[in-house]
Amino acid sequence: MSKAVYAGTFDPFTLGHDSVLEAASKLFDEVVLAVARDTGKATLLRFDERLALARDVAARHPNVRAEGFEGLLAHYLGQTGIFTLVRGLRNGTDFDYETAMAHANETLEPRIHTVYLAARGEAALVSGTLVREIYRLGGDVTHFVPPEVAAYLARRPR
Ligand code: COA
């Protein structure tokens, strides 16, 4: 049975992430959507909010489950025993960042292989930064995030 972990901060989970998750759920028998608590970034959404939204999104797919993790991703993968790591790629900037991260993860845990899935079409133009800014300034994020996330953000105090 093929298994993969799709890890991220997901602050918030966007349509870009959704396009990668959709592809991963077709390519692998089982996918764990792993939400990082420790990302080194100040996040808009708390860890519990990011995890709850990941669970809502995962519920759409019978072979996807969401989990949170603390500490290093490489250690988490060692604990799960799943060593295929999925990451989305939008452009050359992502590629530079991702190859450095893949190298670090593979150095920490040599059994890890990172698989890149290209974000498709308009989803490749979405970024968490843009969504957070639109949300903070009172705009409508419906076109950039899945319906579960849009519904939550609409009722969350800004
Ligand atoms: N389409 C559109 N946007 C995408 C995308 C896609 N397919 N894939 C990523 N993005 C965007 C996100 O919206 C986000 O944008 P932002 O920077 O403007 O907010 C950005 O790309 C990356 O976010 P995300 O996909 O959530 O991942 P991340 O890079 O924040 O995740 C972790 C990084 C969680 C995997 C990493 O920090 C980690 O492993 N943390 C644990 C600690 C650790 O092990 N650190 C060392 C790692 S070597």
Boltz pocket constraint, residues with backbone or C-beta under 6 A from the ligand:
constraints:
  - pocket:
      binder: B
      contacts: [[A, 7], [A, 8], [A, 9], [A, 10], [A, 11], [A, 12], [A, 14], [A, 15], [A, 16], [A, 17], [A, 20], [A, 36], [A, 38], [A, 39], [A, 40], [A, 71], [A, 72], [A, 73], [A, 74], [A, 88], [A, 89], [A, 90], [A, 100], [A, 101], [A, 102], [A, 104], [A, 105], [A, 117], [A, 118], [A, 119], [A, 123], [A, 124], [A, 125], [A, 126], [A, 127], [A, 128], [A, 129], [A, 130]]
      max_distance: 6.0
